[in-house]
Amino acid sequence: MKRIFFLLLIAVAAVTAMAQQFDDCFDGRTLRLDYVFAGNHDAQQIYLEQMCVTPQWAGRKSRMTDVPLKGNGQIQVKDHATGQLLFVHTFSTLFQEWLATEEATKVSKAFSTSYNVPMPKQPVDVTVSLTDFHGKVVTSMTHTVDPTDILIRQLGPNGIPFHYVWKGKTVETQNLASQSPDQPGKRNYSPTEGPLDGQPDITECIDLAIVAEGYTREQMGKFYSDCQRVVDALFAHEPFTSLKNRFNVVAVAAESLTSGPSVPHLGRWSNTPAGTHYDTFYSDRYLMTQDIRRLYDVLSGVPFEHIIVLVNSDTYGGGGIYNQITVTTSDHPTFHQVLVHEFGHAYAGLGDEYFYDDAYESMYPADTEPWEPNLTTLVDFQSKWADMVPKGTAIPTPPDPKVPNYRKITNEKEQRLLDAATQRVGVFEGGGYQSKGVYRPAQECRMKINEVTNFCPVCSRAIQRITDFYTSH
């Protein structure tokens, strides 16, 4: 008993020390950094556009200098006086995806983007860098942030109403449901929240914001209903089901002047908060925005860490970019499956496990181990899921011929055989858009096809690990 009490004291002391370290360096607000990434296939540049500050910090307060995944870019915050590393954030970008297209060999383009870091108490040096598909830094930029700079724009509530559709933890027990959802700038709550009434705990949970896109004022009732469908779909899948109480989910009712998103190939352009459109990179089903700053303006009054842009459309489309954005449509029959797949990209950094060999440039060169936890080139397989492969399994692992073609499922027995294939861990060739040289952990998985129910064990562990990183102290 004494030993248990002693260990508890150590744990409490460690958490207190981490919180104290955060409070020593940061003031509890959020510093928003707006950048422009520009260039072409051969040369890229980074420009600082502006800096803003918002009232609350919703991110982690421990493990500030650790990163769970490398991503394709990184932000480092260092103390200006001492050079001490204070905070690190990793990410991927639509700009880097575009660099792999043929268009990037013919023209230069600029993409605006934004990132949140904790607001420092003293001057800091911020370095933002982008890496290529070999993991090598290709461009970086360092600038100094003085927290007393009068040109750091002060942002507060923007009048866009929002309320919480799910709160994993609360810090109060009083009922706040009586607040009107039309009060500008107020933190609003659904009257149906029941036992979760109270202030959401933004320091202990991962804060997920769902932003309305293509919903007019008259369609906001539908938006709130669709947000509940998002919550139901996401938490219907393990390991998210078991992790539900580690998330807060807030619905942000940003009005569009016109219903639905832009569809360039139909000549339709809509005035929407996030500026999403189909035909990204001239792919008709790729639904994305290249103006992240616009989206952060919508969210200026909301504590958030991850973003789902919920697009009011019945046409297939979407996308997910690690530590930046998930985009999904509300009314396509595969809404449930697409949402979970794309959130797997944006939240857990999971790579696509399908392949078609028509990419202009390989994103996974043979001499480099991918940073995505569910893909390998076997360059450093021991750092991936080697510990989960049953002894005696052939590497590469031949596909099981008994698993039916997902395009030809005709009965429940075949569906069960297909779903069972998600749980057999091996090293199956084909993934990351390449049929050769890239390997995935299961014959079928939610990151490969929509026709299966589950994530494979490797993807499930990756989701669990990244959630533990952000919520366990």
DRENLUMMI-446088 format. One record per residue (C-alpha): residue in one letter; y, x, z. Coordinates in steps of 0.5 Angstrom, whole numbers, padded with zeros to 4 digits, always signed. Layout:
BEGIN
aYXZ;...
//
This chain:
BEGIN
m+0000+0000+0000;k+0005+0006+0002;r+0003+0009-0005;i+0005+0003-0009;f+0011+0002-0005;f+0013+0009-0006;l+0012+0008-0014;l+0016+0002-0014;l+0022+0006-0011;i+0021+0011-0016;a+0021+0006-0022;v+0027+0002-0019;a+0031+0009-0018;a+0030+0011-0025;v+0032+0004-0028;t+0038+0005-0023;a+0040+0012-0026;m+0039+0010-0033;a+0044+0004-0032;q+0049+0009-0028;q+0048+0014-0034;f+0050+0008-0039;d+0056+0006-0034;d+0058+0013-0034;c+0059+0014-0041;f+0060+0007-0044;d+0065+0001-0042;g+0060-0005-0043;r+0064-0007-0050;t+0061-0006-0057;l+0064-0001-0062;r+0063-0004-0069;l+0064+0001-0074;d+0065-0001-0082;y+0063+0004-0087;v+0062+0004-0095;f+0056+0007-0098;a+0058+0009-0105;g+0055+0013-0110;n+0049+0014-0115;h+0042+0016-0116;d+0045+0024-0116;a+0050+0024-0111;q+0052+0019-0105;q+0058+0019-0100;i+0060+0015-0094;y+0067+0013-0092;l+0069+0010-0086;e+0073+0003-0087;q+0075+0001-0080;m+0073+0000-0073;c+0073-0006-0069;v+0071-0008-0061;t+0068-0014-0059;p+0068-0016-0051;q+0060-0015-0050;w+0055-0010-0051;a+0048-0013-0053;g+0044-0007-0054;r+0040-0003-0050;k+0042+0001-0044;s+0036+0006-0043;r+0033+0011-0048;m+0040+0011-0051;t+0038+0018-0055;d+0031+0016-0057;v+0029+0012-0063;p+0023+0008-0064;l+0023+0009-0072;k+0026+0014-0077;g+0029+0009-0082;n+0033+0012-0088;g+0039+0013-0084;q+0042+0015-0077;i+0048+0014-0073;q+0049+0019-0067;v+0054+0019-0062;k+0056+0025-0058;d+0061+0027-0053;h+0067+0030-0056;a+0068+0035-0051;t+0061+0037-0049;g+0057+0036-0055;q+0052+0032-0051;l+0048+0027-0055;l+0050+0020-0052;f+0047+0015-0057;v+0042+0014-0063;h+0041+0009-0068;t+0037+0009-0074;f+0037+0004-0080;s+0035+0003-0087;t+0040+0000-0092;l+0040-0004-0099;f+0044+0002-0102;q+0038+0006-0101;e+0034+0001-0104;w+0039+0001-0110;l+0039+0008-0111;a+0031+0007-0113;t+0033+0003-0119;e+0034+0005-0126;e+0041+0002-0125;a+0043+0007-0120;t+0042+0013-0126;k+0048+0009-0130;v+0053+0007-0126;s+0056+0008-0119;k+0057+0003-0114;a+0059+0002-0107;f+0056-0003-0101;s+0060-0005-0095;t+0056-0004-0088;s+0057-0005-0081;y+0053-0002-0075;n+0054-0003-0067;v+0054+0002-0062;p+0057+0002-0055;m+0064+0003-0054;p+0065+0010-0051;k+0070+0011-0045;q+0072+0018-0047;p+0073+0021-0054;v+0066+0022-0058;d+0064+0024-0065;v+0060+0020-0069;t+0056+0022-0075;v+0052+0018-0080;s+0047+0020-0085;l+0043+0018-0090;t+0036+0021-0092;d+0032+0021-0099;f+0025+0019-0099;h+0023+0026-0097;g+0026+0025-0090;k+0032+0030-0092;v+0039+0029-0091;v+0043+0028-0097;t+0049+0026-0094;s+0053+0025-0088;m+0060+0024-0085;t+0063+0026-0078;h+0069+0022-0075;t+0072+0022-0068;v+0073+0016-0064;d+0078+0016-0059;p+0077+0009-0055;t+0085+0009-0054;d+0086+0009-0061;i+0091+0003-0063;l+0088+0002-0069;i+0081+0000-0067;r+0082-0008-0068;q+0080-0012-0062;l+0076-0018-0064;g+0074-0024-0060;p+0071-0031-0061;n+0073-0033-0068;g+0072-0041-0068;i+0065-0041-0071;p+0061-0045-0066;f+0054-0043-0064;h+0049-0045-0059;y+0042-0042-0056;v+0036-0045-0059;w+0032-0041-0055;k+0033-0036-0048;g+0028-0032-0046;k+0031-0030-0039;t+0037-0033-0036;v+0042-0030-0031;e+0044-0037-0028;t+0041-0044-0027;q+0047-0048-0027;n+0047-0053-0033;l+0051-0051-0039;a+0049-0057-0044;s+0055-0061-0043;q+0059-0056-0047;s+0061-0059-0053;p+0058-0055-0059;d+0065-0056-0063;q+0069-0052-0058;p+0072-0046-0062;g+0070-0039-0059;k+0066-0042-0053;r+0058-0040-0052;n+0055-0047-0053;y+0048-0050-0051;s+0043-0055-0054;p+0042-0061-0049;t+0035-0060-0051;e+0034-0053-0048;g+0031-0056-0041;p+0029-0051-0036;l+0032-0045-0040;d+0039-0048-0038;g+0044-0042-0036;q+0047-0036-0039;p+0042-0032-0043;d+0041-0025-0041;i+0043-0021-0046;t+0041-0014-0043;e+0034-0016-0042;c+0032-0019-0048;i+0033-0018-0055;d+0038-0022-0058;l+0037-0025-0065;a+0042-0029-0069;i+0041-0034-0074;v+0047-0035-0079;a+0048-0041-0083;e+0048-0040-0090;g+0050-0045-0095;y+0050-0051-0090;t+0057-0055-0091;r+0060-0058-0085;e+0056-0065-0086;q+0049-0061-0086;m+0050-0057-0079;g+0045-0062-0076;k+0040-0060-0081;f+0042-0053-0080;y+0040-0054-0072;s+0034-0057-0074;d+0032-0051-0079;c+0033-0046-0073;q+0028-0050-0069;r+0023-0049-0075;v+0025-0041-0075;v+0023-0041-0067;d+0017-0045-0068;a+0015-0041-0074;l+0016-0034-0071;f+0013-0035-0064;a+0007-0038-0067;h+0005-0031-0069;e+0002-0026-0065;p+0004-0021-0062;f+0011-0025-0062;t+0008-0031-0058;s+0006-0027-0052;l+0013-0023-0053;k+0017-0030-0053;n+0020-0029-0047;r+0023-0022-0049;f+0028-0026-0054;n+0034-0030-0054;v+0035-0034-0061;v+0042-0036-0062;a+0044-0041-0068;v+0051-0039-0071;a+0054-0045-0075;a+0058-0042-0080;e+0060-0047-0085;s+0060-0046-0093;l+0065-0050-0097;t+0059-0051-0102;s+0052-0053-0101;g+0046-0047-0102;p+0047-0040-0104;s+0049-0037-0111;v+0044-0037-0117;p+0047-0032-0122;h+0042-0033-0127;l+0044-0040-0127;g+0051-0039-0127;r+0052-0042-0120;w+0057-0038-0115;s+0058-0041-0108;n+0063-0040-0103;t+0058-0038-0097;p+0060-0034-0090;a+0055-0028-0092;g+0056-0028-0099;t+0048-0028-0101;h+0045-0029-0108;y+0039-0029-0112;d+0038-0024-0117;t+0039-0018-0113;f+0038-0012-0117;y+0037-0017-0123;s+0030-0019-0119;d+0031-0027-0119;r+0027-0028-0113;y+0031-0022-0109;l+0036-0026-0104;m+0040-0021-0101;t+0048-0020-0099;q+0051-0013-0100;d+0057-0014-0096;i+0054-0013-0089;r+0061-0013-0086;r+0063-0020-0088;l+0057-0022-0084;y+0059-0018-0078;d+0066-0022-0078;v+0062-0028-0078;l+0058-0026-0071;s+0064-0023-0068;g+0064-0028-0062;v+0056-0027-0061;p+0052-0022-0057;f+0047-0020-0062;e+0042-0014-0064;h+0038-0017-0070;i+0040-0022-0076;i+0037-0028-0079;v+0041-0031-0085;l+0038-0038-0086;v+0039-0040-0093;n+0040-0047-0095;s+0035-0047-0101;d+0028-0050-0103;t+0028-0044-0108;y+0023-0038-0106;g+0027-0032-0104;g+0029-0027-0099;g+0029-0020-0096;g+0028-0016-0090;i+0032-0009-0088;y+0030-0005-0082;n+0035-0006-0077;q+0040-0009-0081;i+0038-0016-0084;t+0033-0021-0085;v+0034-0027-0091;t+0030-0033-0092;t+0030-0040-0095;s+0030-0046-0091;d+0026-0051-0095;h+0021-0047-0100;p+0014-0049-0098;t+0012-0042-0096;f+0018-0042-0091;h+0014-0040-0085;q+0010-0034-0088;v+0016-0031-0092;l+0020-0031-0085;v+0015-0028-0081;h+0014-0023-0087;e+0021-0021-0088;f+0022-0021-0080;g+0017-0016-0080;h+0021-0011-0084;a+0028-0012-0081;y+0025-0012-0074;a+0019-0007-0073;g+0020-0003-0080;l+0014-0005-0083;g+0013-0003-0090;d+0010-0008-0096;e+0003-0007-0097;y+0003-0010-0104;f+0003-0006-0110;y+0004-0007-0117;d+0006+0000-0120;d+0013-0002-0124;a+0018+0001-0119;y+0023+0006-0123;e+0022+0011-0118;s+0017+0012-0112;m+0019+0011-0105;y+0013+0014-0102;p+0012+0021-0105;a+0005+0024-0104;d+0008+0030-0100;t+0012+0026-0095;e+0009+0022-0089;p+0012+0015-0089;w+0016+0013-0083;e+0014+0006-0083;p+0008+0005-0078;n+0003+0001-0083;l+0004+0006-0089;t+0001+0013-0090;t+0000+0018-0095;l-0005+0022-0091;v+0000+0028-0090;d+0000+0026-0082;f-0005+0021-0081;q-0006+0023-0074;s+0001+0020-0072;k-0001+0013-0075;w-0007+0009-0074;a-0012+0014-0074;d-0014+0012-0066;m-0015+0005-0068;v-0020+0007-0074;p-0027+0006-0072;k-0032+0012-0072;g-0036+0013-0078;t-0031+0009-0082;a-0030+0012-0089;i-0023+0015-0091;p-0021+0012-0096;t-0024+0006-0094;p-0027+0002-0100;p-0025-0006-0100;d-0031-0011-0097;p-0033-0014-0104;k-0035-0020-0099;v-0027-0022-0098;p-0025-0027-0103;n-0019-0026-0108;y-0014-0030-0104;r-0011-0033-0111;k-0018-0037-0111;i-0019-0040-0104;t-0022-0046-0105;n-0025-0048-0098;e-0025-0047-0091;k-0030-0042-0090;e-0027-0037-0096;q-0020-0038-0092;r-0024-0035-0085;l-0027-0029-0089;l-0020-0028-0092;d-0017-0028-0085;a-0022-0024-0082;a-0021-0018-0087;t-0014-0018-0083;q-0018-0015-0077;r-0022-0010-0080;v-0018-0003-0079;g-0019+0002-0084;v-0015+0006-0089;f-0015+0002-0096;e-0011+0005-0102;g-0005+0001-0105;g+0001+0000-0101;g+0009+0001-0101;y+0009-0002-0109;q+0004+0004-0111;s-0004+0003-0112;k-0005+0010-0111;g-0003+0015-0106;v-0001+0010-0101;y-0005+0007-0096;r-0005+0001-0091;p-0009-0001-0085;a-0013-0007-0087;q-0015-0010-0093;e-0011-0016-0092;c-0005-0017-0088;r+0002-0021-0087;m+0005-0015-0090;k+0001-0016-0096;i+0000-0023-0098;n+0002-0030-0095;e-0004-0033-0096;v-0007-0030-0089;t-0005-0032-0082;n-0005-0026-0078;f-0002-0019-0078;c-0007-0014-0078;p-0008-0010-0071;v-0004-0004-0073;c+0002-0008-0075;s+0001-0012-0069;r+0001-0006-0065;a+0008-0004-0068;i+0011-0010-0066;q+0009-0009-0059;r+0011-0002-0059;i+0018-0003-0061;t+0019-0009-0057;d+0017-0005-0051;f+0022+0000-0053;y+0028-0004-0053;t+0026-0009-0047;s+0021-0004-0042;h+0025+0001-0037;
//
